[in-house]
Amino acid sequence: MQRDSTDTNWREQLRDARKRLKLTQEQLAERAGISVGALRGYEGGRRHPRKEHLSQIIGALQLDRGWRNRILFAAGFAPDGVEMRPQDIDEWSLTPEEAAAEVAAYGWPAFIASERGEVMSANAAAQAVWSVDMTKEFLDPVERNLFSIASLPRFADRCANWDEAMAAIARMFKTFHRTQEQVEAPSPYFAAVLEHFLKGDPRYVARLGKIWEDAPAHHRYKIRWNYPIVWDQPGIGRMTFRCLISTGGELNGLAIHDWIPVDSRSWILLEEATRADAAPPGR
């Protein structure tokens, strides 16, 4: 039976991988626990393996998950990258305490957020830019939600691209994997968040409807995504950040938000803001 070019592609990938690792067919067959004749037949196009045999060969090569999945998929099999990931997820994920310690060392604003957008901890630079002391205020988890505080003038008035930033937060809620939230019929948790938001400045509350309507309800954010922040710091000036979000702890649904200044002026102003926040009162 003649196979298509996709089938040929996986054979070439397998052969190239073996040669790059400087293994003969005999050596690889022994490592994989199959006959040399079978391996030669697979590479030469005379035989097509069962998935278990192809997995044995790839496993013997110890290829990374991406390379492994490309070969399996090209051979007509479902990728098994999820099965091959580390199983001790609680060991390689960050705990909330470890995540807080990680971002504390950063020189740019950074914070840890839950999967629902609650700010669990923030480093000194972030609290300086926001002019908050999280040991004394915003102590309730729901109150710390990015959506909850988005209509408070102390934050909203400083965010020059408020609509754009709010759209990113709205999309996060509309595409949440367990409950795609609706403003008209919110879940109990989102209802509590909305209650906080609706108590904010009417200027911002009135803009939520259109922002929510325009935010896409599909195409969830990936494991790493970003949004822009243009921030007016009183007495300092305007800083522009690119906020990068990446997974910090899969087990607890932690995300690390890094507000990275996009230009030298923003870095300089950020340094001024952090120095001013650290200065003793009256100085």
VEXLUM-145080 format. One record per residue (C-alpha): residue number from 1; residue in three letters; x, y, z; chain. Coordinates in nm, 3 decimals, always signed. Layout:
// residues N
NUM_ala_X_Y_Z_A
...
//
This chain:
// residues 283
1_met_+0.000_+0.000_+0.000_A
2_gln_+0.139_+0.337_-0.103_A
3_arg_+0.148_+0.591_+0.178_A
4_asp_+0.138_+0.968_+0.142_A
5_ser_+0.409_+1.227_+0.198_A
6_thr_+0.307_+1.271_+0.563_A
7_asp_+0.394_+0.907_+0.627_A
8_thr_+0.730_+0.955_+0.455_A
9_asn_+0.795_+1.262_+0.669_A
10_trp_+0.779_+1.074_+0.999_A
11_arg_+1.019_+0.811_+0.867_A
12_glu_+1.265_+1.082_+0.771_A
13_gln_+1.227_+1.249_+1.111_A
14_leu_+1.291_+0.920_+1.289_A
15_arg_+1.593_+0.837_+1.076_A
16_asp_+1.735_+1.188_+1.116_A
17_ala_+1.691_+1.173_+1.493_A
18_arg_+1.876_+0.841_+1.511_A
19_lys_+2.162_+0.969_+1.300_A
20_arg_+2.191_+1.297_+1.493_A
21_leu_+2.232_+1.093_+1.811_A
22_lys_+2.492_+0.877_+1.634_A
23_leu_+2.312_+0.547_+1.682_A
24_thr_+2.318_+0.260_+1.436_A
25_gln_+1.996_+0.076_+1.353_A
26_glu_+2.125_-0.217_+1.555_A
27_gln_+2.193_-0.001_+1.859_A
28_leu_+1.854_+0.170_+1.848_A
29_ala_+1.667_-0.156_+1.792_A
30_glu_+1.834_-0.307_+2.098_A
31_arg_+1.753_-0.004_+2.311_A
32_ala_+1.391_-0.004_+2.193_A
33_gly_+1.341_-0.377_+2.237_A
34_ile_+1.243_-0.446_+1.876_A
35_ser_+1.409_-0.638_+1.595_A
36_val_+1.656_-0.472_+1.360_A
37_gly_+1.446_-0.592_+1.069_A
38_ala_+1.140_-0.410_+1.204_A
39_leu_+1.332_-0.086_+1.250_A
40_arg_+1.477_-0.110_+0.900_A
41_gly_+1.131_-0.171_+0.764_A
42_tyr_+0.993_+0.135_+0.944_A
43_glu_+1.271_+0.365_+0.826_A
44_gly_+1.272_+0.222_+0.475_A
45_gly_+0.898_+0.253_+0.419_A
46_arg_+0.824_-0.119_+0.395_A
47_arg_+0.638_-0.146_+0.726_A
48_his_+0.418_+0.076_+0.938_A
49_pro_+0.450_+0.036_+1.317_A
50_arg_+0.185_+0.014_+1.581_A
51_lys_+0.184_+0.315_+1.810_A
52_glu_+0.333_+0.119_+2.099_A
53_his_+0.633_+0.016_+1.887_A
54_leu_+0.690_+0.367_+1.753_A
55_ser_+0.663_+0.501_+2.109_A
56_gln_+0.924_+0.249_+2.222_A
57_ile_+1.163_+0.371_+1.953_A
58_ile_+1.107_+0.738_+2.036_A
59_gly_+1.138_+0.659_+2.404_A
60_ala_+1.472_+0.489_+2.344_A
61_leu_+1.595_+0.804_+2.171_A
62_gln_+1.471_+1.015_+2.466_A
63_leu_+1.348_+1.291_+2.237_A
64_asp_+1.175_+1.594_+2.386_A
65_arg_+0.795_+1.600_+2.389_A
66_gly_+0.764_+1.838_+2.095_A
67_trp_+0.986_+1.626_+1.870_A
68_arg_+0.811_+1.310_+1.991_A
69_asn_+0.466_+1.450_+1.916_A
70_arg_+0.565_+1.562_+1.566_A
71_ile_+0.678_+1.211_+1.475_A
72_leu_+0.368_+1.045_+1.623_A
73_phe_+0.132_+1.289_+1.454_A
74_ala_+0.304_+1.253_+1.116_A
75_ala_+0.273_+0.875_+1.148_A
76_gly_-0.102_+0.906_+1.202_A
77_phe_-0.112_+0.870_+1.582_A
78_ala_-0.238_+1.102_+1.854_A
79_pro_+0.038_+1.295_+2.034_A
80_asp_+0.104_+1.178_+2.389_A
81_gly_+0.284_+1.483_+2.525_A
82_val_+0.043_+1.521_+2.816_A
83_glu_+0.114_+1.165_+2.929_A
84_met_+0.488_+1.226_+2.903_A
85_arg_+0.498_+1.543_+3.112_A
86_pro_+0.638_+1.527_+3.468_A
87_gln_+0.392_+1.356_+3.697_A
88_asp_+0.510_+1.519_+4.020_A
89_ile_+0.328_+1.840_+3.934_A
90_asp_+0.330_+1.956_+4.295_A
91_glu_+0.709_+1.942_+4.290_A
92_trp_+0.782_+2.143_+3.977_A
93_ser_+0.502_+2.398_+4.016_A
94_leu_+0.555_+2.702_+4.237_A
95_thr_+0.363_+2.726_+4.561_A
96_pro_+0.209_+3.067_+4.639_A
97_glu_+0.495_+3.133_+4.881_A
98_glu_+0.761_+3.033_+4.629_A
99_ala_+0.597_+3.245_+4.359_A
100_ala_+0.591_+3.548_+4.589_A
101_ala_+0.959_+3.499_+4.669_A
102_glu_+1.038_+3.468_+4.298_A
103_val_+0.881_+3.799_+4.194_A
104_ala_+1.013_+3.981_+4.502_A
105_ala_+1.357_+3.981_+4.341_A
106_tyr_+1.241_+4.149_+4.019_A
107_gly_+1.322_+4.514_+3.956_A
108_trp_+1.003_+4.571_+3.755_A
109_pro_+0.643_+4.557_+3.882_A
110_ala_+0.533_+4.194_+3.912_A
111_phe_+0.256_+4.015_+4.092_A
112_ile_+0.102_+3.672_+4.139_A
113_ala_-0.260_+3.627_+4.037_A
114_ser_-0.497_+3.337_+4.079_A
115_glu_-0.674_+3.182_+3.782_A
116_arg_-0.972_+3.410_+3.856_A
117_gly_-0.753_+3.722_+3.855_A
118_glu_-0.706_+3.777_+4.227_A
119_val_-0.378_+3.949_+4.315_A
120_met_-0.233_+3.713_+4.573_A
121_ser_+0.095_+3.898_+4.623_A
122_ala_+0.286_+4.182_+4.457_A
123_asn_+0.647_+4.288_+4.473_A
124_ala_+0.772_+4.623_+4.601_A
125_ala_+0.790_+4.780_+4.254_A
126_ala_+0.427_+4.692_+4.179_A
127_gln_+0.302_+4.830_+4.510_A
128_ala_+0.506_+5.146_+4.454_A
129_val_+0.350_+5.204_+4.112_A
130_trp_+0.002_+5.130_+4.244_A
131_ser_+0.062_+5.333_+4.565_A
132_val_-0.074_+5.054_+4.782_A
133_asp_+0.041_+4.861_+5.086_A
134_met_-0.107_+4.515_+5.051_A
135_thr_-0.033_+4.431_+5.412_A
136_lys_-0.285_+4.694_+5.522_A
137_glu_-0.544_+4.728_+5.244_A
138_phe_-0.727_+4.513_+4.992_A
139_leu_-0.707_+4.220_+5.229_A
140_asp_-1.017_+4.037_+5.104_A
141_pro_-0.946_+3.801_+4.809_A
142_val_-1.246_+3.915_+4.602_A
143_glu_-1.159_+4.278_+4.673_A
144_arg_-0.815_+4.211_+4.525_A
145_asn_-0.955_+4.086_+4.197_A
146_leu_-0.829_+4.283_+3.895_A
147_phe_-1.190_+4.323_+3.781_A
148_ser_-1.305_+4.439_+4.126_A
149_ile_-1.057_+4.727_+4.145_A
150_ala_-1.078_+4.829_+3.779_A
151_ser_-1.337_+5.102_+3.843_A
152_leu_-1.161_+5.260_+4.142_A
153_pro_-1.029_+5.606_+4.045_A
154_arg_-0.700_+5.553_+4.232_A
155_phe_-0.619_+5.289_+3.969_A
156_ala_-0.846_+5.365_+3.674_A
157_asp_-0.747_+5.733_+3.653_A
158_arg_-0.382_+5.633_+3.624_A
159_cys_-0.438_+5.378_+3.347_A
160_ala_-0.430_+5.584_+3.028_A
161_asn_-0.538_+5.285_+2.817_A
162_trp_-0.809_+5.174_+3.059_A
163_asp_-1.049_+5.042_+2.795_A
164_glu_-0.778_+4.831_+2.634_A
165_ala_-0.660_+4.690_+2.966_A
166_met_-1.016_+4.627_+3.080_A
167_ala_-1.089_+4.439_+2.758_A
168_ala_-0.806_+4.197_+2.842_A
169_ile_-0.956_+4.135_+3.187_A
170_ala_-1.308_+4.095_+3.045_A
171_arg_-1.186_+3.839_+2.794_A
172_met_-1.023_+3.644_+3.077_A
173_phe_-1.361_+3.608_+3.247_A
174_lys_-1.564_+3.545_+2.932_A
175_thr_-1.339_+3.258_+2.827_A
176_phe_-1.271_+3.102_+3.168_A
177_his_-1.242_+2.728_+3.106_A
178_arg_-1.484_+2.611_+3.376_A
179_thr_-1.749_+2.884_+3.354_A
180_gln_-1.770_+3.128_+3.065_A
181_glu_-1.903_+3.423_+3.262_A
182_gln_-2.193_+3.646_+3.163_A
183_val_-2.268_+3.986_+3.309_A
184_glu_-2.642_+3.919_+3.284_A
185_ala_-2.625_+3.584_+3.465_A
186_pro_-2.296_+3.570_+3.658_A
187_ser_-2.172_+3.284_+3.870_A
188_pro_-2.178_+3.347_+4.246_A
189_tyr_-1.808_+3.435_+4.241_A
190_phe_-1.834_+3.671_+3.944_A
191_ala_-2.142_+3.831_+4.100_A
192_ala_-1.932_+3.922_+4.404_A
193_val_-1.660_+4.064_+4.179_A
194_leu_-1.915_+4.267_+3.981_A
195_glu_-2.060_+4.405_+4.304_A
196_his_-1.723_+4.557_+4.387_A
197_phe_-1.679_+4.691_+4.034_A
198_leu_-2.025_+4.854_+4.028_A
199_lys_-1.943_+5.045_+4.346_A
200_gly_-1.665_+5.227_+4.162_A
201_asp_-1.666_+5.550_+3.965_A
202_pro_-1.976_+5.576_+3.738_A
203_arg_-1.754_+5.701_+3.455_A
204_tyr_-1.589_+5.362_+3.432_A
205_val_-1.892_+5.152_+3.523_A
206_ala_-2.080_+5.301_+3.228_A
207_arg_-1.807_+5.186_+2.987_A
208_leu_-1.819_+4.822_+3.091_A
209_gly_-2.116_+4.727_+2.871_A
210_lys_-1.950_+4.797_+2.538_A
211_ile_-1.614_+4.658_+2.650_A
212_trp_-1.778_+4.335_+2.763_A
213_glu_-1.982_+4.306_+2.444_A
214_asp_-1.675_+4.359_+2.222_A
215_ala_-1.450_+4.117_+2.414_A
216_pro_-1.434_+3.783_+2.227_A
217_ala_-1.603_+3.489_+2.398_A
218_his_-1.376_+3.237_+2.232_A
219_his_-1.002_+3.198_+2.168_A
220_arg_-0.882_+3.160_+2.525_A
221_tyr_-0.548_+3.298_+2.630_A
222_lys_-0.257_+3.060_+2.592_A
223_ile_-0.010_+2.954_+2.859_A
224_arg_+0.175_+3.283_+2.795_A
225_trp_+0.009_+3.603_+2.676_A
226_asn_+0.040_+3.977_+2.722_A
227_tyr_-0.144_+4.307_+2.739_A
228_pro_-0.028_+4.671_+2.727_A
229_ile_-0.042_+4.914_+3.019_A
230_val_+0.010_+5.289_+2.987_A
231_trp_+0.041_+5.427_+3.339_A
232_asp_+0.037_+5.791_+3.456_A
233_gln_+0.226_+5.809_+3.785_A
234_pro_+0.140_+6.125_+3.983_A
235_gly_+0.441_+6.352_+4.017_A
236_ile_+0.655_+6.119_+3.802_A
237_gly_+0.516_+6.090_+3.449_A
238_arg_+0.381_+5.838_+3.200_A
239_met_+0.526_+5.487_+3.186_A
240_thr_+0.451_+5.227_+2.921_A
241_phe_+0.460_+4.858_+3.010_A
242_arg_+0.407_+4.533_+2.827_A
243_cys_+0.254_+4.296_+3.081_A
244_leu_+0.364_+3.936_+3.021_A
245_ile_+0.159_+3.659_+3.183_A
246_ser_+0.295_+3.310_+3.224_A
247_thr_+0.207_+3.006_+3.433_A
248_gly_+0.366_+3.007_+3.775_A
249_gly_+0.198_+2.705_+3.933_A
250_glu_-0.034_+2.475_+3.746_A
251_leu_-0.154_+2.290_+4.054_A
252_asn_-0.287_+2.607_+4.221_A
253_gly_-0.366_+2.797_+3.901_A
254_leu_-0.103_+3.065_+3.964_A
255_ala_+0.001_+3.318_+3.700_A
256_ile_+0.294_+3.559_+3.709_A
257_his_+0.224_+3.905_+3.568_A
258_asp_+0.539_+4.096_+3.471_A
259_trp_+0.497_+4.465_+3.389_A
260_ile_+0.807_+4.514_+3.172_A
261_pro_+0.890_+4.878_+3.078_A
262_val_+0.905_+4.901_+2.699_A
263_asp_+1.153_+5.188_+2.670_A
264_ser_+1.437_+5.359_+2.855_A
265_arg_+1.219_+5.651_+2.968_A
266_ser_+0.978_+5.413_+3.137_A
267_trp_+1.265_+5.239_+3.315_A
268_ile_+1.397_+5.574_+3.442_A
269_leu_+1.054_+5.684_+3.564_A
270_leu_+0.999_+5.345_+3.727_A
271_glu_+1.322_+5.389_+3.924_A
272_glu_+1.203_+5.734_+4.035_A
273_ala_+0.869_+5.590_+4.144_A
274_thr_+1.026_+5.310_+4.348_A
275_arg_+1.275_+5.550_+4.511_A
276_ala_+0.998_+5.791_+4.599_A
277_asp_+0.793_+5.508_+4.752_A
278_ala_+1.088_+5.388_+4.958_A
279_ala_+1.177_+5.735_+5.091_A
280_pro_+1.085_+5.803_+5.457_A
281_pro_+0.784_+6.034_+5.513_A
282_gly_+0.870_+6.403_+5.493_A
283_arg_+1.172_+6.356_+5.269_A
//
